[in-house]
Amino acid sequence: MKAFQTLAKVCAFGVVALTAGTASAWQYYPGSAFKASFASDAACFNVQSYSAMRNDCATARIVTATVPMWTVGWHPTSVFLYGNNTWCESTTVNGVGGGSNLGATTYTPVGPLNWQTLNTGDRYVWEDSAIVFRCNLQPGGVIGAFTID
């Protein structure tokens, strides 16, 4: 019986520790977490130094990244990229495969290629669902990172 009580205490502590870990504030993900949205475009994307994703094709291509989330509620999202004719958007998935909270498509300003942060909006996350990022990356454009708060 004592062994069972000890195991129960350890398990309870593990759940508390796991819950505390998932509620961490700011989460950073490297751009290399993005993948080509279409298999035929996979050869266009290459990992650049420090885990950034670069489009080496002559035309714009779409990339997608999915992050499982466990903390219910609103989460601000952003994408850090090198570009000027690029757009990104974020959405949450409701657990049955549909987009539940689709954010607005956010465009970079027109001008020379430069590093900038796109605010892709606050997404509402349901329990055990995911946030999906999708970007149309221009030729020579780079996704350095994306964040969730």
Secondary structure as GFF3:
##gff-version 3
##sequence-region A 1 149
A	DSSP	alpha_helix	2	22	.	.	.	ID=ss1
A	DSSP	beta_strand	27	30	.	.	.	ID=ss2
A	DSSP	three_ten_helix	31	33	.	.	.	ID=ss3
A	DSSP	beta_strand	35	36	.	.	.	ID=ss4
A	DSSP	three_ten_helix	39	44	.	.	.	ID=ss5
A	DSSP	beta_strand	45	48	.	.	.	ID=ss6
A	DSSP	three_ten_helix	49	51	.	.	.	ID=ss7
A	DSSP	beta_strand	52	55	.	.	.	ID=ss8
A	DSSP	beta_strand	61	68	.	.	.	ID=ss9
A	DSSP	beta_strand	73	83	.	.	.	ID=ss10
A	DSSP	beta_strand	87	93	.	.	.	ID=ss11
A	DSSP	beta_strand	106	107	.	.	.	ID=ss12
A	DSSP	beta_strand	114	125	.	.	.	ID=ss13
A	DSSP	beta_strand	130	137	.	.	.	ID=ss14
A	DSSP	beta_strand	142	148	.	.	.	ID=ss15
###
